């Protein structure tokens, strides 16, 4: 299925309101903080302008706000206090803005991740490979970055308004010397820029780690659904999001420190120039020098507004597509029954059929009964419907017709947690978590004890050589995974499935890529399970079929007994 198209009925305004609406109060606080900083800056520029005019006229006093006068030195002190207040206001606004944007990114990722993990397997399976990583990693980061620019544009508009009012009062002139000083001060920001680079490196490393782990969740979505651990996966995902968010906050703080620090240092240099020029010849000064300073500052605010206008055009499609995916996942949230079971004695499919949306009938009136302790083999050509049958038995797909009953109870009435504990699955391709052997057997299920892990490994016939695995089940598979043969990896997957003491174990081509020795070991494991655990094994290997009590053949969506 192709990626979900953007819903044309969802306007940009509606999408942005849904994304930014919960943050209206925080956006207002950031805007007010920026406005206060702009007013303080405008007041400072008035004093600086009047000081320059006083020096040009040979006066030793400056008219302050409200008609009061002060000496040049005292006026410089007032200006310094205004700068300090502006710096504090700017830093507070920048910190709140950075925190807001990171919260937005984290919340979007959390909402999308939880919605995906709790939607039905059918919807998950229809999404293009890698969509989860794309949606959770790229979209929120893009929207948060653009939202940052939009909020900065709002602040820039308020600052531009304040500065332009002053510009209308002063006559224009040149201020080349001041511009030179401003450029020279850029060198003073080198330590901050170096800190930004370091934090950006850390943030990039954490983002790569986050993307890698999210891709792992996407690859393991079938196991997560089959083993009933979406809530545990929520917890792991939340922790990853929190770690990545912290690194972004650290980088964002230093990034946001550059602009207010640069401006403050530039203005301090101007104040020092005023003090130096006090009492000296000021014939070369003109009113327009101050205005040029104001206009230069205004240009930066205008650039912020232009960036905001550009960001608005970029954020629109991303916001609409993100909301579209979120609605898709949430509208198909997996429904849960309330009937709890302690064990499963009999599973019965009666007249079961299944049709994928827009596709042909995959299963056609399937009748199949599995009694406790039986080992049932399923064979059939590619495309016969074996995978669909497995997913119906697991409860991941609901039949389009017929019934799926467990001990006489409709499977959809059974509590999801007890069902995923009693009916487990071993996929054809074993995927390992980045963790210890114990972590891989437990697979985020907090109710699986250490004793359960040892018991499951023994039942699966996986013996850990002390020389190769000196830490036993606590061996980290990050380095040891290469030491696992194909057969050992498959037995590890069987141990993972057996850890919850299931009544039904379903294996999908467990020996298809194994050598004869490894296949014999898996077959021995199936023989040990006979009589205690019901087993359904999809396979085409005759040696594996020989371990089955009976074999059914699936051809063109229909089941026929083979023996």
C-alpha positions in Angstrom: 0.0 0.0 0.0 1.3 3.4 -0.9 1.9 6.1 1.7 -1.3 7.8 2.9 -2.0 10.9 0.7 -2.6 14.3 2.2 -6.2 14.8 3.0 -7.3 17.7 0.8 -10.2 18.5 3.2 -7.8 19.2 6.0 -6.9 22.8 5.6 -3.5 24.2 6.7 -5.3 26.4 9.3 -7.0 23.4 10.9 -3.8 21.3 10.9 -1.8 24.1 12.5 -4.5 24.7 15.1 -4.4 21.0 16.0 -0.7 21.0 16.3 0.0 24.4 17.9 -3.4 25.0 19.6 -2.3 23.3 22.9 0.7 25.7 23.1 -1.2 29.0 22.6 -0.5 30.1 26.2 3.2 29.3 25.9 3.4 31.0 22.5 1.8 34.1 24.0 4.3 34.2 26.9 7.2 33.9 24.4 5.7 36.8 22.3 5.2 39.0 25.4 8.8 38.3 26.5 10.1 39.3 23.1 8.0 42.4 23.0 9.3 43.5 26.4 12.8 42.9 25.2 12.1 45.0 22.1 10.7 47.9 24.1 13.7 47.9 26.3 15.9 47.9 23.2 13.9 50.8 21.7 14.3 52.8 24.9 18.0 52.1 24.9 18.3 53.3 21.3 16.4 56.5 22.2 19.0 57.2 24.9 21.9 56.4 22.6 20.5 58.5 19.8 20.0 61.5 22.1 23.5 61.0 23.5 24.9 61.1 20.0 22.9 64.3 19.3 24.2 65.8 22.6 27.8 65.0 21.7 27.2 66.5 18.2 25.9 69.7 19.7 28.6 69.9 22.4 26.2 69.4 25.3 27.2 67.4 28.4 23.7 66.3 29.3 21.2 64.0 27.7 17.5 64.2 27.9 16.1 60.9 29.1 12.6 59.5 28.9 10.0 61.7 30.7 11.8 65.0 30.2 14.5 64.4 32.8 18.2 65.1 31.9 21.4 63.4 32.9 25.1 63.6 32.2 26.5 61.5 29.4 28.1 59.1 31.9 24.8 58.7 33.9 22.9 58.2 30.7 25.4 55.5 29.7 24.7 53.9 33.1 21.0 54.0 32.5 21.5 52.5 29.0 23.6 49.7 30.6 20.8 48.9 33.0 18.4 48.8 30.1 20.7 46.4 28.3 20.9 44.1 31.3 17.1 44.0 31.6 16.8 43.4 27.9 19.4 40.5 28.0 17.5 38.9 30.9 14.2 39.3 29.0 15.6 38.0 25.8 17.3 34.9 27.4 14.1 34.1 29.3 12.0 34.4 26.0 14.6 32.3 24.1 14.7 29.6 26.8 10.9 29.4 26.8 10.8 29.3 23.0 13.4 26.5 22.9 11.6 24.6 25.6 8.2 25.1 23.8 9.6 23.8 20.5 11.3 20.8 22.0 8.0 20.0 23.9 6.1 20.2 20.6 8.5 17.8 18.9 8.5 15.4 21.8 4.7 15.4 22.1 4.2 14.9 18.4 6.6 12.0 18.4 4.9 10.5 21.5 1.4 10.8 20.0 2.4 9.3 16.7 4.5 6.5 18.2 1.8 5.5 20.7 -0.9 5.7 18.0 1.1 3.5 15.6 1.9 0.9 18.3 -1.7 0.6 19.4 -3.4 0.6 16.0 -4.4 -2.7 14.4 -1.9 -5.0 12.8 -3.7 -4.7 9.5 -3.1 -0.9 9.5 0.5 -1.3 10.6 1.1 -3.9 7.9 -0.3 -1.7 5.2 2.1 1.1 5.9 5.3 1.4 3.7 8.4 0.0 5.3 10.2 2.7 7.2 7.1 4.9 7.5 7.3 4.9 11.4 10.8 6.1 11.4 10.0 8.7 8.7 6.9 10.0 10.4 8.2 10.1 14.0 11.8 11.3 13.3 11.5 13.6 10.3 8.0 15.2 10.5 8.0 16.4 14.2 11.6 17.7 13.8 10.7 19.6 10.6 7.5 21.0 12.1 9.3 22.0 15.4 12.0 23.7 13.4 9.6 25.7 11.3 7.4 26.5 14.3 10.6 27.9 15.9 11.0 30.2 12.9 7.3 31.2 13.0 7.5 32.2 16.7 10.8 34.1 16.0 9.0 35.9 13.2 6.3 37.0 15.6 8.9 38.4 17.9 10.8 40.0 15.0 7.6 41.8 13.9 7.2 43.3 17.4 10.8 44.4 17.5 10.7 45.9 14.0 7.7 47.9 15.0 9.4 49.4 18.0 12.6 50.3 16.1 10.8 51.8 13.1 8.9 54.2 15.3 12.3 55.7 16.4 13.6 55.8 12.9 10.8 58.2 11.8 12.0 60.7 14.5 15.7 60.9 13.5 17.3 62.4 10.4 19.2 59.7 8.3 23.1 59.7 8.1 26.0 57.3 8.0 27.5 55.2 10.7 30.3 53.3 9.1 32.5 53.2 12.2 29.7 51.6 14.3 29.2 48.9 11.6 32.9 48.2 11.7 32.8 47.8 15.5 29.7 45.5 15.2 31.6 43.2 12.8 34.7 43.2 15.0 32.6 42.0 18.0 31.6 38.9 16.1 35.0 37.4 17.1 34.0 37.6 20.7 31.3 35.0 20.1 33.7 32.2 19.1 33.5 30.3 22.4 29.7 30.2 22.2 29.9 29.0 18.6 32.3 26.3 19.6 29.9 25.2 22.3 27.1 25.2 19.8 29.2 22.9 17.5 29.9 20.5 20.4 26.3 20.3 21.4 25.2 19.9 17.8 27.5 16.9 17.5 26.1 15.4 20.6 22.5 16.1 19.4 23.2 14.6 16.0 24.7 11.4 17.6 21.6 11.1 19.8 19.3 11.7 16.9 21.0 8.9 14.9 20.6 6.6 18.0 17.0 7.6 18.2 16.4 6.9 14.5 18.1 3.5 14.8 15.9 2.4 17.7 12.7 3.7 16.0 13.6 1.6 12.9 14.0 -1.4 15.3 10.5 -0.8 16.7 9.2 -0.7 13.1 10.9 -4.0 12.2 9.6 -5.6 15.5 6.0 -4.3 15.2 4.7 -7.8 14.4 6.4 -9.3 17.5 5.2 -6.4 19.6 1.7 -6.9 18.5 1.8 -10.8 18.8 3.4 -10.8 22.2 1.1 -8.1 23.5 3.7 -5.5 24.6 2.6 -2.2 23.0 2.4 -0.6 26.5 6.0 -1.7 27.3 7.1 -0.5 24.0 5.5 2.9 24.9 7.8 3.1 27.9 10.9 2.3 25.9 9.9 4.8 23.2 9.2 7.5 25.8 12.7 7.0 27.3 14.3 7.4 23.9 12.4 10.5 23.1 13.3 12.0 26.5 17.1 11.3 25.9 17.0 12.8 22.4 15.0 15.8 23.6 17.6 16.6 26.3 20.4 16.7 23.8 18.4 19.0 21.5 17.6 21.4 24.4 21.3 21.7 25.3 22.2 22.5 21.7 19.2 24.9 21.4 20.2 26.9 24.5 23.6 27.7 23.1 22.3 28.4 19.7 19.8 30.9 21.1 22.5 32.5 23.2 24.3 33.8 20.2 21.9 36.5 18.9 21.1 38.3 22.2 24.8 38.1 23.3 26.0 39.5 20.0 23.6 42.4 20.2 24.4 43.2 23.8 28.1 43.2 23.2 27.6 45.5 20.2 25.6 48.0 22.3 28.1 47.9 25.1 30.8 48.9 22.6 28.6 51.9 21.6 28.2 52.9 25.2 32.0 52.7 25.7 32.4 54.9 22.6 30.0 57.5 24.1 31.9 57.6 27.3 35.2 58.0 25.5 33.8 60.8 23.3 32.3 62.7 26.3 34.0 66.1 26.4 35.8 65.7 23.1 35.3 67.0 19.7 32.1 65.7 18.1 31.9 67.7 14.9 32.2 64.5 12.8 29.1 63.0 14.4 25.7 63.3 12.8 22.1 62.4 13.6 21.9 59.8 10.9 24.6 57.6 12.4 22.1 56.7 15.2 19.4 56.1 12.7 21.6 53.8 10.6 22.3 51.8 13.8 18.5 51.5 14.3 18.0 50.5 10.7 20.7 47.9 10.9 19.0 46.4 13.9 15.7 46.6 12.1 17.0 44.6 9.2 17.6 41.6 11.4 14.0 41.7 12.6 12.9 42.0 9.0 14.9 38.9 8.2 13.2 37.0 11.0 9.8 37.9 9.5 10.9 36.7 6.1 12.1 33.4 7.5 8.7 33.1 9.2 6.8 33.7 6.0 9.0 31.0 4.3 8.5 28.6 7.2 4.7 29.0 7.0 4.9 27.8 3.4 7.0 24.8 4.3 5.1 23.8 7.4 1.7 23.5 5.7 2.2 20.2 3.8 4.1 18.6 6.7 1.5 19.6 9.2 -1.4 18.2 7.0 0.4 15.0 6.3 1.3 14.4 10.0 -2.3 15.0 11.1 -3.4 12.6 8.4 -1.2 9.8 9.6 -2.2 10.4 13.2 -5.9 10.2 12.3 -5.3 7.0 10.4 -3.6 5.3 13.3 -6.0 6.5 16.0 -9.1 5.7 13.9 -8.1 2.0 13.8 -7.1 1.6 17.4 -7.0 -2.1 18.3 -10.2 -3.1 20.2 -9.8 -5.3 23.3 -12.1 -7.9 24.8 -12.6 -8.5 28.5 -12.7 -12.3 28.8 -9.6 -13.6 30.5 -8.3 -17.2 29.9 -5.8 -19.2 32.0 -5.2 -21.8 29.2 -6.4 -22.7 25.7 -7.7 -26.2 25.1 -9.2 -25.9 21.6 -9.0 -23.4 18.8 -11.6 -23.6 16.0 -11.8 -21.8 12.7 -15.2 -22.3 11.0 -15.9 -21.0 7.5 -13.2 -18.4 7.9 -12.6 -16.1 4.9 -10.4 -13.0 4.5 -10.1 -10.3 1.9 -7.5 -7.5 2.0 -8.9 -4.1 1.1 -8.9 -3.8 -2.7 -7.5 -7.3 -3.1 -8.8 -10.8 -3.9 -10.1 -13.3 -1.4 -7.1 -14.7 0.3 -8.8 -17.3 2.5 -12.0 -19.1 1.4 -14.1 -20.9 4.0 -11.3 -22.3 6.1 -12.3 -25.0 8.6 -9.5 -26.0 11.1 -9.5 -27.3 14.6 -6.4 -27.4 16.8 -6.5 -29.4 20.1 -4.2 -28.8 23.0 -0.9 -30.7 22.7 -1.2 -31.3 18.9 1.6 -30.4 16.5 0.0 -29.3 13.2 1.9 -28.7 10.1 0.8 -26.2 7.4 2.1 -26.5 3.8 1.3 -24.7 0.6 2.7 -22.8 -2.3 3.7 -19.1 -2.0 0.6 -16.9 -2.1 -1.7 -19.7 -0.8 -2.6 -17.6 2.3 -0.3 -19.2 4.9 0.8 -15.9 6.4 -2.8 -14.6 6.6 -3.9 -17.8 8.3 -1.1 -17.4 10.9 -2.1 -13.8 11.5 -5.7 -14.8 12.0 -4.7 -17.5 14.5 -2.6 -14.9 16.3 -5.6 -12.6 16.5 -3.9 -9.9 14.5 -6.4 -10.0 11.7 -10.2 -10.5 12.1 -11.9 -12.8 9.6 -14.1 -11.2 7.0 -16.4 -14.1 7.3 -16.9 -17.2 9.5 -15.8 -17.5 13.2 -12.7 -17.8 15.2 -13.5 -19.4 18.6 -11.3 -20.3 21.5 -12.8 -22.9 23.9 -16.2 -21.9 22.5 -15.6 -18.1 23.1 -15.3 -15.7 20.2 -11.6 -14.7 20.0 -12.5 -11.0 19.8 -14.1 -11.3 23.3 -10.8 -12.4 24.9 -8.7 -9.9 26.8 -5.7 -8.9 24.7 -3.0 -9.4 27.5 -4.1 -12.9 28.4 -4.4 -13.8 24.7 -0.9 -12.6 23.8 0.4 -14.6 26.8 -1.3 -17.8 25.8 -0.7 -17.6 22.0 2.8 -16.7 20.9 4.7 -16.6 17.6 8.1 -17.4 16.2 8.7 -15.5 12.9 10.8 -16.8 10.0 13.4 -14.1 10.4 14.6 -13.7 14.0 15.2 -10.1 15.0 17.2 -9.4 18.1 17.0 -6.4 20.5 20.0 -4.4 21.4 20.5 -5.8 24.9 21.3 -9.0 26.8 20.1 -12.5 26.0 17.7 -12.1 29.0 16.4 -8.9 27.4 15.7 -10.7 24.2 13.9 -13.6 25.8 11.9 -11.2 28.1 11.1 -8.9 25.2 9.8 -6.0 27.3 7.3 -8.2 29.2 7.7 -7.2 32.8 5.8 -10.3 34.1 8.5 -12.7 32.6 10.8 -13.6 35.5 14.4 -14.6 35.5 13.3 -18.2 36.3 10.9 -18.0 33.3 13.8 -17.1 31.1 16.0 -20.0 32.2 13.0 -22.4 31.8 12.3 -21.1 28.3 15.9 -21.4 27.2 16.0 -25.0 28.5 12.7 -25.8 26.8 14.0 -24.3 23.5 17.2 -26.4 23.8 19.4 -23.3 23.8 22.5 -24.1 25.9 25.0 -21.3 26.5 28.6 -22.4 26.4 30.3 -20.8 29.5 33.5 -20.2 27.5 31.7 -18.3 24.7 29.0 -16.7 27.0 30.7 -16.2 30.4 27.9 -14.0 31.7 25.2 -16.4 30.7 21.8 -14.8 30.0 23.3 -11.4 31.0 25.6 -11.5 27.9 25.2 -8.4 25.8 24.1 -9.5 22.3 25.5 -6.3 20.9 28.9 -8.0 20.5 27.8 -11.6 21.0 25.1 -11.8 18.3 27.7 -12.7 15.7 28.5 -15.8 17.7 25.0 -17.1 17.4 24.4 -19.5 14.6 21.2 -19.5 12.6 19.9 -22.4 14.7 20.8 -20.7 18.0 19.0 -17.5 16.9 15.9 -19.5 16.0 16.0 -21.3 19.4 16.3 -17.9 21.1 13.2 -16.8 19.3 11.4 -20.0 20.4 12.5 -19.3 24.0 11.1 -15.8 23.7 7.8 -17.3 22.6 7.8 -20.0 25.4 8.7 -17.5 28.2 5.1 -16.7 28.9 4.1 -20.4 29.1 1.8 -20.4 26.1 -0.9 -22.8 25.2 -0.4 -22.3 21.4 3.0 -21.8 19.7 2.9 -20.7 16.0 6.1 -21.0 14.0 6.5 -19.6 10.5 9.1 -21.5 8.5 11.4 -22.0 11.5 13.9 -24.1 9.6 13.8 -22.7 6.1 17.3 -21.2 6.3 19.0 -23.7 8.6 21.3 -26.6 7.9 20.4 -30.2 8.6 22.0 -30.2 12.1 20.2 -27.0 13.2 16.9 -28.3 11.7 17.2 -31.5 13.7 17.7 -29.5 16.9 14.5 -27.5 16.1 12.6 -30.7 15.4 13.8 -32.1 18.7 12.4 -29.0 20.4 9.0 -29.6 18.7 9.0 -33.2 19.9 9.6 -32.1 23.5 6.6 -29.7 23.3 4.2 -32.3 22.0 1.4 -33.0 24.4 1.9 -29.9 26.5 1.8 -27.0 24.0 -0.2 -26.9 20.9 2.1 -26.1 17.9 1.3 -24.9 14.4 4.3 -24.9 12.2 4.3 -23.5 8.7 7.0 -25.2 6.7 8.0 -26.9 3.5 10.8 -29.0 5.0 9.9 -32.8 5.2 12.1 -33.4 8.2 10.1 -30.8 10.2 6.8 -32.2 8.8 7.8 -35.6 10.1 7.5 -34.2 13.7 3.9 -33.2 13.1 0.8 -35.1 14.3 -1.0 -34.0 11.2 -0.4 -31.8 8.2 -2.9 -29.7 6.3 -2.4 -28.3 2.9 -3.4 -24.7 2.0 -4.0 -24.2 -1.7 -5.9 -21.2 -3.2 -7.1 -20.2 0.2 -8.6 -23.5 1.1 -7.5 -26.1 3.6 -7.3 -29.8 2.7 -5.9 -32.6 4.9 -2.6 -34.1 3.8 -2.3 -36.7 6.4 
